[in-house]
């Protein structure tokens, strides 16, 4: 999957999950199977910005590359892997157009 396709992903937090911030990191629970996810600082930044209208590329550039020295291609690839993993658990929705 190329970077152009990644830039067109618009992550959106699933409405049926419970999430709480604890010590600067988000803990997400999927009530369907009671699974818990403890997101690190980077995951938390992506989760909190996942509004369905902001592209994953924008989130990465603003929330990750803007505060660390990681290159944007690596950060975007990592963010896509993370977002797809959360989508696989049903706690994040990935759209190809803004909501």
N, CA, C and O atoms as a GROMACS GRO file, in nm:
protein
  396
    1UNK      N    1   0.084  -0.117   0.000
    1UNK     CA    2   0.000   0.000   0.000
    1UNK      C    3   0.089   0.123   0.000
    1UNK      O    4   0.177   0.137   0.085
    2UNK      N    5   0.066   0.212  -0.093
    2UNK     CA    6   0.152   0.328  -0.106
    2UNK      C    7   0.111   0.442  -0.015
    2UNK      O    8   0.003   0.441   0.044
    3UNK      N    9   0.199   0.539  -0.005
    3UNK     CA   10   0.176   0.653   0.083
    3UNK      C   11   0.054   0.734   0.039
    3UNK      O   12  -0.014   0.794   0.122
    4UNK      N   13   0.026   0.736  -0.094
    4UNK     CA   14  -0.090   0.810  -0.141
    4UNK      C   15  -0.219   0.753  -0.083
    4UNK      O   16  -0.309   0.828  -0.045
    5UNK      N   17  -0.228   0.621  -0.076
    5UNK     CA   18  -0.348   0.559  -0.021
    5UNK      C   19  -0.358   0.585   0.129
    5UNK      O   20  -0.468   0.606   0.181
    6UNK      N   21  -0.245   0.584   0.198
    6UNK     CA   22  -0.246   0.611   0.342
    6UNK      C   23  -0.299   0.751   0.368
    6UNK      O   24  -0.375   0.770   0.464
    7UNK      N   25  -0.262   0.848   0.287
    7UNK     CA   26  -0.304   0.986   0.310
    7UNK      C   27  -0.455   1.001   0.300
    7UNK      O   28  -0.511   1.100   0.346
    8UNK      N   29  -0.521   0.904   0.239
    8UNK     CA   30  -0.665   0.913   0.222
    8UNK      C   31  -0.742   0.836   0.329
    8UNK      O   32  -0.863   0.819   0.316
    9UNK      N   33  -0.676   0.790   0.433
    9UNK     CA   34  -0.745   0.725   0.543
    9UNK      C   35  -0.787   0.829   0.645
    9UNK      O   36  -0.709   0.916   0.684
   10UNK      N   37  -0.913   0.820   0.687
   10UNK     CA   38  -0.968   0.911   0.786
   10UNK      C   39  -1.014   0.828   0.905
   10UNK      O   40  -1.123   0.772   0.902
   11UNK      N   41  -0.932   0.820   1.010
   11UNK     CA   42  -0.970   0.739   1.126
   11UNK      C   43  -1.079   0.806   1.208
   11UNK      O   44  -1.083   0.928   1.224
   12UNK      N   45  -1.167   0.721   1.261
   12UNK     CA   46  -1.277   0.768   1.345
   12UNK      C   47  -1.292   0.671   1.462
   12UNK      O   48  -1.299   0.550   1.442
   13UNK      N   49  -1.297   0.725   1.582
   13UNK     CA   50  -1.317   0.641   1.700
   13UNK      C   51  -1.454   0.575   1.692
   13UNK      O   52  -1.553   0.642   1.662
   14UNK      N   53  -1.461   0.447   1.719
   14UNK     CA   54  -1.589   0.376   1.720
   14UNK      C   55  -1.674   0.429   1.834
   14UNK      O   56  -1.624   0.457   1.942
   15UNK      N   57  -1.803   0.442   1.810
   15UNK     CA   58  -1.893   0.499   1.909
   15UNK      C   59  -1.926   0.403   2.022
   15UNK      O   60  -1.969   0.446   2.129
   16UNK      N   61  -1.907   0.275   2.001
   16UNK     CA   62  -1.950   0.176   2.101
   16UNK      C   63  -1.841   0.137   2.200
   16UNK      O   64  -1.857   0.039   2.273
   17UNK      N   65  -1.730   0.210   2.204
   17UNK     CA   66  -1.623   0.176   2.295
   17UNK      C   67  -1.615   0.276   2.409
   17UNK      O   68  -1.662   0.389   2.398
   18UNK      N   69  -1.554   0.232   2.518
   18UNK     CA   70  -1.532   0.321   2.632
   18UNK      C   71  -1.383   0.354   2.636
   18UNK      O   72  -1.299   0.265   2.623
   19UNK      N   73  -1.351   0.480   2.654
   19UNK     CA   74  -1.211   0.522   2.658
   19UNK      C   75  -1.192   0.624   2.770
   19UNK      O   76  -1.275   0.712   2.791
   20UNK      N   77  -1.081   0.609   2.840
   20UNK     CA   78  -1.047   0.701   2.949
   20UNK      C   79  -0.899   0.734   2.942
   20UNK      O   80  -0.817   0.649   2.907
   21UNK      N   81  -0.865   0.859   2.975
   21UNK     CA   82  -0.725   0.900   2.981
   21UNK      C   83  -0.676   0.876   3.123
   21UNK      O   84  -0.740   0.917   3.220
   22UNK      N   85  -0.562   0.810   3.135
   22UNK     CA   86  -0.502   0.781   3.264
   22UNK      C   87  -0.353   0.807   3.252
   22UNK      O   88  -0.285   0.741   3.173
   23UNK      N   89  -0.301   0.903   3.328
   23UNK     CA   90  -0.160   0.940   3.323
   23UNK      C   91  -0.113   0.974   3.181
   23UNK      O   92  -0.003   0.936   3.141
   24UNK      N   93  -0.197   1.046   3.106
   24UNK     CA   94  -0.159   1.090   2.972
   24UNK      C   95  -0.172   0.985   2.864
   24UNK      O   96  -0.139   1.013   2.749
   25UNK      N   97  -0.220   0.867   2.897
   25UNK     CA   98  -0.239   0.762   2.798
   25UNK      C   99  -0.384   0.715   2.803
   25UNK      O  100  -0.448   0.718   2.908
   26UNK      N  101  -0.434   0.671   2.689
   26UNK     CA  102  -0.572   0.629   2.679
   26UNK      C  103  -0.583   0.478   2.700
   26UNK      O  104  -0.502   0.400   2.649
   27UNK      N  105  -0.684   0.439   2.775
   27UNK     CA  106  -0.722   0.299   2.790
   27UNK      C  107  -0.857   0.285   2.722
   27UNK      O  108  -0.952   0.356   2.756
   28UNK      N  109  -0.866   0.193   2.627
   28UNK     CA  110  -0.989   0.172   2.549
   28UNK      C  111  -1.042   0.034   2.579
   28UNK      O  112  -0.967  -0.064   2.583
   29UNK      N  113  -1.174   0.025   2.601
   29UNK     CA  114  -1.237  -0.105   2.620
   29UNK      C  115  -1.342  -0.127   2.513
   29UNK      O  116  -1.427  -0.042   2.487
   30UNK      N  117  -1.334  -0.243   2.451
   30UNK     CA  118  -1.434  -0.284   2.354
   30UNK      C  119  -1.538  -0.367   2.429
   30UNK      O  120  -1.507  -0.478   2.471
   31UNK      N  121  -1.659  -0.316   2.449
   31UNK     CA  122  -1.758  -0.388   2.526
   31UNK      C  123  -1.805  -0.518   2.460
   31UNK      O  124  -1.861  -0.605   2.527
   32UNK      N  125  -1.782  -0.533   2.330
   32UNK     CA  126  -1.825  -0.655   2.262
   32UNK      C  127  -1.757  -0.779   2.318
   32UNK      O  128  -1.819  -0.885   2.329
   33UNK      N  129  -1.628  -0.765   2.353
   33UNK     CA  130  -1.555  -0.880   2.407
   33UNK      C  131  -1.476  -0.847   2.533
   33UNK      O  132  -1.394  -0.927   2.578
   34UNK      N  133  -1.499  -0.729   2.590
   34UNK     CA  134  -1.432  -0.681   2.711
   34UNK      C  135  -1.281  -0.672   2.698
   34UNK      O  136  -1.211  -0.676   2.798
   35UNK      N  137  -1.230  -0.660   2.575
   35UNK     CA  138  -1.086  -0.645   2.558
   35UNK      C  139  -1.043  -0.502   2.590
   35UNK      O  140  -1.114  -0.406   2.561
   36UNK      N  141  -0.926  -0.491   2.652
   36UNK     CA  142  -0.869  -0.362   2.690
   36UNK      C  143  -0.746  -0.333   2.608
   36UNK      O  144  -0.668  -0.423   2.576
   37UNK      N  145  -0.729  -0.206   2.573
   37UNK     CA  146  -0.613  -0.162   2.497
   37UNK      C  147  -0.554  -0.041   2.570
   37UNK      O  148  -0.624   0.058   2.592
   38UNK      N  149  -0.429  -0.050   2.605
   38UNK     CA  150  -0.358   0.059   2.670
   38UNK      C  151  -0.270   0.125   2.564
   38UNK      O  152  -0.170   0.066   2.523
   39UNK      N  153  -0.306   0.244   2.521
   39UNK     CA  154  -0.234   0.312   2.414
   39UNK      C  155  -0.119   0.395   2.470
   39UNK      O  156  -0.136   0.465   2.569
   40UNK      N  157  -0.004   0.387   2.406
   40UNK     CA  158   0.109   0.469   2.448
   40UNK      C  159   0.085   0.614   2.406
   40UNK      O  160  -0.022   0.647   2.354
   41UNK      N  161   0.182   0.698   2.428
   41UNK     CA  162   0.165   0.841   2.401
   41UNK      C  163   0.133   0.868   2.254
   41UNK      O  164   0.047   0.950   2.223
   42UNK      N  165   0.201   0.798   2.163
   42UNK     CA  166   0.177   0.816   2.021
   42UNK      C  167   0.039   0.764   1.983
   42UNK      O  168  -0.035   0.830   1.910
   43UNK      N  169   0.005   0.646   2.032
   43UNK     CA  170  -0.127   0.590   2.006
   43UNK      C  171  -0.237   0.679   2.060
   43UNK      O  172  -0.342   0.695   1.997
   44UNK      N  173  -0.214   0.736   2.177
   44UNK     CA  174  -0.311   0.827   2.238
   44UNK      C  175  -0.332   0.950   2.150
   44UNK      O  176  -0.445   0.994   2.132
   45UNK      N  177  -0.224   1.005   2.095
   45UNK     CA  178  -0.235   1.122   2.008
   45UNK      C  179  -0.319   1.090   1.884
   45UNK      O  180  -0.403   1.170   1.842
   46UNK      N  181  -0.296   0.972   1.827
   46UNK     CA  182  -0.374   0.932   1.710
   46UNK      C  183  -0.520   0.911   1.749
   46UNK      O  184  -0.610   0.958   1.681
   47UNK      N  185  -0.541   0.839   1.858
   47UNK     CA  186  -0.678   0.811   1.904
   47UNK      C  187  -0.757   0.940   1.928
   47UNK      O  188  -0.870   0.953   1.882
   48UNK      N  189  -0.696   1.032   1.999
   48UNK     CA  190  -0.768   1.155   2.033
   48UNK      C  191  -0.796   1.242   1.911
   48UNK      O  192  -0.894   1.317   1.910
   49UNK      N  193  -0.712   1.233   1.808
   49UNK     CA  194  -0.732   1.314   1.688
   49UNK      C  195  -0.821   1.244   1.585
   49UNK      O  196  -0.855   1.304   1.483
   50UNK      N  197  -0.858   1.119   1.609
   50UNK     CA  198  -0.936   1.040   1.513
   50UNK      C  199  -1.082   1.085   1.514
   50UNK      O  200  -1.167   1.023   1.578
   51UNK      N  201  -1.109   1.193   1.442
   51UNK     CA  202  -1.243   1.252   1.441
   51UNK      C  203  -1.321   1.222   1.314
   51UNK      O  204  -1.435   1.266   1.299
   52UNK      N  205  -1.260   1.147   1.222
   52UNK     CA  206  -1.328   1.112   1.097
   52UNK      C  207  -1.319   1.218   0.989
   52UNK      O  208  -1.354   1.192   0.874
   53UNK      N  209  -1.272   1.337   1.024
   53UNK     CA  210  -1.259   1.443   0.925
   53UNK      C  211  -1.113   1.480   0.899
   53UNK      O  212  -1.083   1.548   0.801
   54UNK      N  213  -1.023   1.436   0.985
   54UNK     CA  214  -0.881   1.465   0.971
   54UNK      C  215  -0.812   1.340   0.918
   54UNK      O  216  -0.829   1.231   0.972
   55UNK      N  217  -0.733   1.356   0.812
   55UNK     CA  218  -0.666   1.241   0.753
   55UNK      C  219  -0.556   1.190   0.846
   55UNK      O  220  -0.503   1.264   0.929
   56UNK      N  221  -0.524   1.064   0.830
   56UNK     CA  222  -0.417   1.005   0.910
   56UNK      C  223  -0.286   1.078   0.884
   56UNK      O  224  -0.208   1.100   0.977
   57UNK      N  225  -0.262   1.117   0.759
   57UNK     CA  226  -0.140   1.193   0.727
   57UNK      C  227  -0.135   1.324   0.806
   57UNK      O  228  -0.031   1.358   0.862
   58UNK      N  229  -0.246   1.397   0.811
   58UNK     CA  230  -0.250   1.523   0.887
   58UNK      C  231  -0.224   1.498   1.035
   58UNK      O  232  -0.150   1.573   1.099
   59UNK      N  233  -0.285   1.394   1.088
   59UNK     CA  234  -0.265   1.361   1.229
   59UNK      C  235  -0.119   1.332   1.257
   59UNK      O  236  -0.063   1.381   1.355
   60UNK      N  237  -0.058   1.252   1.172
   60UNK     CA  238   0.083   1.216   1.191
   60UNK      C  239   0.172   1.338   1.182
   60UNK      O  240   0.260   1.357   1.266
   61UNK      N  241   0.150   1.422   1.082
   61UNK     CA  242   0.234   1.541   1.067
   61UNK      C  243   0.219   1.636   1.185
   61UNK      O  244   0.318   1.694   1.232
   62UNK      N  245   0.097   1.652   1.234
   62UNK     CA  246   0.072   1.747   1.343
   62UNK      C  247   0.108   1.690   1.480
   62UNK      O  248   0.174   1.756   1.560
   63UNK      N  249   0.063   1.568   1.507
   63UNK     CA  250   0.074   1.512   1.642
   63UNK      C  251   0.202   1.431   1.667
   63UNK      O  252   0.245   1.420   1.782
   64UNK      N  253   0.262   1.376   1.563
   64UNK     CA  254   0.379   1.290   1.584
   64UNK      C  255   0.506   1.358   1.532
   64UNK      O  256   0.600   1.378   1.608
   65UNK      N  257   0.507   1.392   1.403
   65UNK     CA  258   0.627   1.454   1.347
   65UNK      C  259   0.651   1.593   1.405
   65UNK      O  260   0.766   1.638   1.412
   66UNK      N  261   0.545   1.659   1.446
   66UNK     CA  262   0.559   1.792   1.503
   66UNK      C  263   0.624   1.793   1.640
   66UNK      O  264   0.671   1.898   1.685
   67UNK      N  265   0.628   1.677   1.707
   67UNK     CA  266   0.685   1.673   1.842
   67UNK      C  267   0.800   1.573   1.856
   67UNK      O  268   0.855   1.559   1.965
   68UNK      N  269   0.836   1.504   1.747
   68UNK     CA  270   0.949   1.411   1.755
   68UNK      C  271   1.031   1.422   1.628
   68UNK      O  272   0.994   1.492   1.534
   69UNK      N  273   1.142   1.354   1.626
   69UNK     CA  274   1.233   1.365   1.512
   69UNK      C  275   1.218   1.250   1.413
   69UNK      O  276   1.306   1.231   1.329
   70UNK      N  277   1.112   1.172   1.422
   70UNK     CA  278   1.090   1.062   1.330
   70UNK      C  279   1.054   1.118   1.192
   70UNK      O  280   0.984   1.219   1.181
   71UNK      N  281   1.101   1.052   1.086
   71UNK     CA  282   1.068   1.101   0.952
   71UNK      C  283   0.922   1.068   0.921
   71UNK      O  284   0.867   0.970   0.973
   72UNK      N  285   0.861   1.148   0.836
   72UNK     CA  286   0.718   1.138   0.814
   72UNK      C  287   0.677   1.006   0.747
   72UNK      O  288   0.570   0.954   0.778
   73UNK      N  289   0.759   0.952   0.658
   73UNK     CA  290   0.723   0.826   0.592
   73UNK      C  291   0.718   0.711   0.691
   73UNK      O  292   0.626   0.629   0.688
   74UNK      N  293   0.817   0.704   0.780
   74UNK     CA  294   0.821   0.599   0.882
   74UNK      C  295   0.704   0.617   0.979
   74UNK      O  296   0.637   0.520   1.014
   75UNK      N  297   0.682   0.740   1.022
   75UNK     CA  298   0.574   0.767   1.116
   75UNK      C  299   0.439   0.733   1.054
   75UNK      O  300   0.352   0.677   1.122
   76UNK      N  301   0.420   0.764   0.927
   76UNK     CA  302   0.293   0.737   0.861
   76UNK      C  303   0.271   0.586   0.845
   76UNK      O  304   0.161   0.537   0.865
   77UNK      N  305   0.377   0.514   0.809
   77UNK     CA  306   0.365   0.368   0.796
   77UNK      C  307   0.332   0.305   0.930
   77UNK      O  308   0.247   0.216   0.938
   78UNK      N  309   0.398   0.350   1.037
   78UNK     CA  310   0.370   0.298   1.171
   78UNK      C  311   0.228   0.332   1.214
   78UNK      O  312   0.159   0.249   1.273
   79UNK      N  313   0.184   0.454   1.184
   79UNK     CA  314   0.050   0.497   1.222
   79UNK      C  315  -0.056   0.418   1.147
   79UNK      O  316  -0.160   0.384   1.203
   80UNK      N  317  -0.030   0.388   1.020
   80UNK     CA  318  -0.126   0.308   0.945
   80UNK      C  319  -0.135   0.168   1.004
   80UNK      O  320  -0.245   0.113   1.018
   81UNK      N  321  -0.021   0.108   1.038
   81UNK     CA  322  -0.022  -0.026   1.098
   81UNK      C  323  -0.101  -0.025   1.229
   81UNK      O  324  -0.181  -0.114   1.254
   82UNK      N  325  -0.078   0.076   1.311
   82UNK     CA  326  -0.149   0.092   1.437
   82UNK      C  327  -0.300   0.108   1.414
   82UNK      O  328  -0.381   0.041   1.478
   83UNK      N  329  -0.336   0.198   1.322
   83UNK     CA  330  -0.478   0.224   1.295
   83UNK      C  331  -0.548   0.100   1.241
   83UNK      O  332  -0.661   0.071   1.279
   84UNK      N  333  -0.481   0.027   1.155
   84UNK     CA  334  -0.541  -0.096   1.101
   84UNK      C  335  -0.557  -0.202   1.210
   84UNK      O  336  -0.654  -0.278   1.210
   85UNK      N  337  -0.462  -0.208   1.303
   85UNK     CA  338  -0.474  -0.303   1.413
   85UNK      C  339  -0.595  -0.268   1.500
   85UNK      O  340  -0.672  -0.358   1.536
   86UNK      N  341  -0.612  -0.142   1.533
   86UNK     CA  342  -0.728  -0.102   1.612
   86UNK      C  343  -0.857  -0.125   1.535
   86UNK      O  344  -0.958  -0.166   1.592
   87UNK      N  345  -0.855  -0.099   1.404
   87UNK     CA  346  -0.973  -0.124   1.322
   87UNK      C  347  -1.007  -0.272   1.321
   87UNK      O  348  -1.125  -0.309   1.318
   88UNK      N  349  -0.906  -0.357   1.323
   88UNK     CA  350  -0.928  -0.501   1.327
   88UNK      C  351  -0.997  -0.547   1.454
   88UNK      O  352  -1.062  -0.651   1.456
   89UNK      N  353  -0.982  -0.469   1.560
   89UNK     CA  354  -1.048  -0.500   1.687
   89UNK      C  355  -1.181  -0.426   1.702
   89UNK      O  356  -1.249  -0.439   1.803
   90UNK      N  357  -1.218  -0.349   1.600
   90UNK     CA  358  -1.347  -0.281   1.601
   90UNK      C  359  -1.353  -0.157   1.688
   90UNK      O  360  -1.462  -0.111   1.721
   91UNK      N  361  -1.238  -0.102   1.726
   91UNK     CA  362  -1.243   0.017   1.811
   91UNK      C  363  -1.206   0.145   1.737
   91UNK      O  364  -1.214   0.254   1.792
   92UNK      N  365  -1.167   0.130   1.612
   92UNK     CA  366  -1.138   0.245   1.526
   92UNK      C  367  -1.194   0.213   1.388
   92UNK      O  368  -1.179   0.101   1.339
   93UNK      N  369  -1.257   0.309   1.326
   93UNK     CA  370  -1.309   0.292   1.191
   93UNK      C  371  -1.216   0.366   1.095
   93UNK      O  372  -1.172   0.478   1.125
   94UNK      N  373  -1.188   0.305   0.981
   94UNK     CA  374  -1.104   0.370   0.881
   94UNK      C  375  -1.188   0.397   0.758
   94UNK      O  376  -1.246   0.305   0.699
   95UNK      N  377  -1.195   0.523   0.719
   95UNK     CA  378  -1.274   0.563   0.602
   95UNK      C  379  -1.180   0.617   0.496
   95UNK      O  380  -1.069   0.661   0.527
   96UNK      N  381  -1.224   0.613   0.372
   96UNK     CA  382  -1.143   0.666   0.264
   96UNK      C  383  -1.185   0.809   0.226
   96UNK      O  384  -1.124   0.871   0.139
   97UNK      N  385  -1.290   0.859   0.292
   97UNK     CA  386  -1.335   0.996   0.273
   97UNK      C  387  -1.370   1.054   0.409
   97UNK      O  388  -1.408   0.980   0.500
   98UNK      N  389  -1.357   1.185   0.426
   98UNK     CA  390  -1.393   1.246   0.553
   98UNK      C  391  -1.539   1.222   0.586
   98UNK      O  392  -1.624   1.214   0.497
   99UNK      N  393  -1.568   1.210   0.714
   99UNK     CA  394  -1.706   1.188   0.760
   99UNK      C  395  -1.788   1.313   0.742
   99UNK      O  396  -1.907   1.314   0.774
   0.00000   0.00000   0.00000
